[in-house]
Amino acid sequence: QEQLIESGGGLVQPGGSLRLSCVYSTALYELYAMGWYRQAPGKQREFVAGVIGDDNIDFSDSEKGRFTASRNNTQHTLYLQMTNLLPEDTAVYYCNKIGAGADEFWGQGTQVTVSS
């Protein structure tokens, strides 16, 4: 059974930090490179950071150096450490396989709101 359960979001002031977690079902996701995506109101979902092997990968210059993805395969959990958060980071954050399409299973996501 597919399972992606994101948590750790909340309201944070600009410049603050958050650590998101994603618990995934083992049989389906443990062999895949996993990553984090986000979708802001009125915008398309976008990839922000992920883990391929032991490497943290981020594809967006705006997140470079601020977002770090990591993974604990023993606990079947993916993490996203976010620092120096900006108001434009406000979005619902999701985890999934790197390259996951819109037609694949997605969890409920976790809301991150950056506001003073």
C-alpha positions in Angstrom: 0.0 0.0 0.0 1.3 3.4 -1.0 2.0 5.7 1.9 3.5 9.1 2.1 2.9 11.0 5.3 4.4 14.5 5.5 4.6 16.5 8.8 6.5 19.3 10.5 5.0 22.3 8.7 3.7 25.4 10.5 3.9 29.1 10.8 7.3 30.6 11.0 8.7 34.1 10.8 11.0 35.1 8.0 14.5 34.0 8.7 13.3 31.1 10.8 13.8 27.3 10.3 11.7 24.2 10.0 12.4 20.5 9.6 9.9 18.6 7.6 9.5 14.8 7.8 8.0 12.3 5.4 7.3 8.7 6.4 7.1 6.4 3.3 5.9 2.9 2.8 9.0 0.7 2.5 8.2 -1.7 -0.3 7.3 1.0 -2.8 9.7 3.8 -2.0 12.8 2.5 -0.3 14.5 1.7 -3.6 13.8 5.1 -5.2 15.6 8.4 -5.0 13.2 10.6 -3.0 12.7 14.3 -2.9 10.6 17.2 -1.7 8.2 19.3 -3.8 6.1 22.3 -3.0 3.0 24.0 -4.4 2.1 27.6 -3.7 -1.4 28.9 -4.2 -2.0 29.4 -7.9 1.3 27.8 -8.9 2.4 24.5 -10.3 4.0 22.0 -8.0 7.8 22.3 -8.2 10.7 20.2 -7.1 12.9 21.8 -4.4 15.4 19.3 -3.0 16.0 15.5 -2.9 18.5 12.8 -2.1 20.1 10.5 -4.7 22.3 8.0 -2.9 24.3 10.0 -0.4 24.0 13.3 -2.2 21.6 16.1 -1.5 20.3 17.5 -4.8 18.5 20.8 -5.2 17.5 22.1 -8.5 16.5 25.7 -7.6 19.0 28.5 -7.0 16.6 30.1 -4.6 16.9 27.1 -2.3 20.6 26.5 -2.7 22.3 26.5 0.6 19.0 27.0 2.5 17.3 23.6 2.0 18.9 20.3 2.7 17.2 16.9 2.1 18.3 13.8 4.0 17.1 10.3 4.4 17.0 7.6 7.1 16.3 4.3 5.4 16.1 2.4 8.6 13.2 4.6 9.8 11.9 5.0 6.2 11.8 8.7 6.7 12.8 11.6 4.4 13.7 15.0 5.9 13.9 18.5 4.7 15.8 21.0 6.8 14.9 24.5 5.8 16.7 27.6 7.1 16.5 31.3 6.5 12.9 30.9 5.3 11.4 33.6 3.1 7.8 34.5 2.6 8.0 33.1 -0.9 8.7 29.7 0.6 5.1 29.6 1.7 3.5 26.5 0.2 2.3 23.0 0.8 5.2 20.7 0.8 5.1 17.1 -0.4 7.5 14.2 -0.7 7.7 11.7 -3.5 10.0 9.9 -5.8 12.3 12.2 -7.8 10.5 12.6 -11.1 7.1 11.6 -9.8 4.3 12.8 -12.1 0.9 14.3 -11.4 -0.8 11.0 -12.1 1.1 9.2 -9.3 0.1 8.8 -5.7 0.7 11.9 -3.5 0.2 12.4 0.2 -1.7 15.2 1.9 1.4 17.4 2.2 2.3 19.8 5.1 1.6 23.5 5.0 4.5 25.9 5.6 3.6 29.5 6.1 6.4 32.1 6.4 5.0 35.4 7.7 5.7 38.0 10.3 
